[in-house]
Amino acid sequence: MSSTRRHLGAVAAAVMALSLMAACGSDDDEPAADGGNGQGSEDGGGEDEAVTISVSNLPPATESATREAFLARVEEFEQANPNITIEPNEFEWDVTTFAAQLAGGTLPTTFEVPFTYAQSMIERGQLADITAEVEELPYADAFNPSVIEVAQDESGSIFAVPTAAYGMGLHYNRAMFEQAGLDPDQPPTSWAEVREASDAIAEATGQAGFIQMSQNNTGGWILTTLTYALGGRMEEGSGDDVTATLNNDGTRQALELLRQMRWEDDSMGDNFLFDWGTINQAFAAGQAGMYIGGSDVYNSLVTENSIDPANYGLTVLPLEGDDAGVLGGGTIVGVQPDASEAERDAAVKWIDFFYMSKLTQQDAAIADAEALVATDAPLGTPALPIFGAEQLAESDAWVADLVNVPLQQMMPFKESILDQPLVPEPPVGAQELYAELDAVVQAVLTDENADIDALLETANNNVSAMVEAG
């Protein structure tokens, strides 16, 4: 689960900067074989088969600067690859419309979707096998195994390219910690401490100490996150042999924790219908001390919710119990399953050029960073490595002097997240599973006498039927 919405001004500036960098490049620029330029062989793309592909995320006409910048990148790509014509498309992933667009066959040749959808789309034949094309990239063997496996089937074939990854973390308000007599430099390291901190914050500030998403599939998403952190799994198995296990001990413990904070401690406030957008608003407004979300959410808190950076803190989730891990998420770029060989080749060249250059090339990374900083967009928010930890450290070093986020306040997360086991989202029908669990979370938060075991039994039966139906 993820929000793919970008800060449009920052994207426009970044695209312009990358275009300018390419236009000013000398004959000493790295060859396309080094990745990121999307160019063909030295023989020139003009000798290859002419091909046209459509690509997603063209900004709307109402965002003229961003749109023009995107189109400039398209022109740059076409100049480098004269046999490829790009048709930009305004498709942008939206949970409320994606299923209909997918079923209707209206998606562009390349399109962005959250990690959540990868496995179900692979199993249903809704993504092209681009193994051969990806293996031609110079960094094909460098992907973080925990990240690339999201886009692979059981045989290791590749069906998409991961372009961004995050781990779930605990976001907290440093000012509210101080008001409650807590040390913001020593955030909770156990769920018992999370509960204690929530109670102390609520008592000292009159605001919610901890808040929880509960609707539009986000309740199930965060409950799954809690379950993983407590050693449970919502589904077991893979491929055609998957069993729903929503009624596991980890989920029971997670719901019991919520019940205790809600009904025994009264430390969760009085709003129990948050989703991703509204919970960010509440947190940025100082209406809550802590909540769980993706590690990249600080970017949205700044660009969309005007959070005071001085109040922000980020740490890893406490992991307790055998097999505990952190739920990972992110964005992949896939290709339509009916794409021809020439279209697949062109699509992967576009992905390499448009998405991956700032991850694999120092000049592109610096140009992107300078553009973000020029528009006051956040730079330096911790993320999981698309490639290895060593490469992440190297790319961080490229732009270290430009970082404009309160990185020291995020170090409890950054220093520990690579040591936490990364667990992918449920392999079958993750969004449907999350939707089923929304009702469970809402019931526990709104009904003091909610029967957790009965709620989970019903949810598990419903998801089991969905899994069995394929």
HELIX and SHEET records of a PDB file:
HELIX    1   1 LEU A    8  ALA A   23  1                                  16    
HELIX    2   2 ALA A   32  ASP A   34  5                                   3    
HELIX    3   3 GLY A   45  GLU A   47  5                                   3    
HELIX    4   4 SER A   64  ALA A   80  1                                  17    
HELIX    5   5 PHE A   98  GLY A  104  1                                   7    
HELIX    6   6 PHE A  115  TYR A  117  5                                   3    
HELIX    7   7 ALA A  118  GLU A  123  1                                   6    
HELIX    8   8 THR A  131  VAL A  134  1                                   4    
HELIX    9   9 ALA A  140  ALA A  142  5                                   3    
HELIX   10  10 PRO A  145  ILE A  148  1                                   4    
HELIX   11  11 GLU A  149  ALA A  151  5                                   3    
HELIX   12  12 ARG A  174  GLN A  179  1                                   6    
HELIX   13  13 TRP A  191  THR A  205  1                                  15    
HELIX   14  14 THR A  218  ALA A  229  1                                  12    
HELIX   15  15 ASP A  249  ARG A  259  1                                  11    
HELIX   16  16 GLN A  260  GLU A  264  3                                   5    
HELIX   17  17 TRP A  276  ALA A  284  1                                   9    
HELIX   18  18 VAL A  297  THR A  303  1                                   7    
HELIX   19  19 PRO A  309  ASN A  311  5                                   3    
HELIX   20  20 GLU A  341  ILE A  351  1                                  11    
HELIX   21  21 ASP A  352  MET A  356  3                                   5    
HELIX   22  22 SER A  357  THR A  360  1                                   4    
HELIX   23  23 GLN A  362  ALA A  374  1                                  13    
HELIX   24  24 ALA A  389  TRP A  398  1                                  10    
HELIX   25  25 ALA A  400  LEU A  402  5                                   3    
HELIX   26  26 LEU A  407  MET A  410  5                                   4    
HELIX   27  27 MET A  411  LYS A  414  1                                   4    
HELIX   28  28 ILE A  417  ASP A  419  5                                   3    
HELIX   29  29 ALA A  430  THR A  446  1                                  17    
HELIX   30  30 ILE A  452  ALA A  469  1                                  18    
SHEET    1   A 2 VAL A  51  VAL A  55  0                                        
SHEET    2   A 2 ILE A  84  PRO A  88  1                                        
SHEET    1   B 5 THR A 110  PRO A 114  0                                        
SHEET    2   B 5 VAL A 326  VAL A 335 -1                                        
SHEET    3   B 5 ALA A 160  ASN A 173 -1                                        
SHEET    4   B 5 ALA A 288  GLY A 294 -1                                        
SHEET    5   B 5 ALA A 208  PHE A 210  1                                        
SHEET    1   C 3 THR A 110  PRO A 114  0                                        
SHEET    2   C 3 VAL A 326  VAL A 335 -1                                        
SHEET    3   C 3 LEU A 422  VAL A 423  1                                        
SHEET    1   D 4 THR A 110  PRO A 114  0                                        
SHEET    2   D 4 VAL A 326  VAL A 335 -1                                        
SHEET    3   D 4 ALA A 160  ASN A 173 -1                                        
SHEET    4   D 4 TYR A 312  VAL A 316 -1                                        
SHEET    1   E 2 GLU A 235  SER A 238  0                                        
SHEET    2   E 2 ASP A 241  ALA A 244 -1                                        
END                                                                             
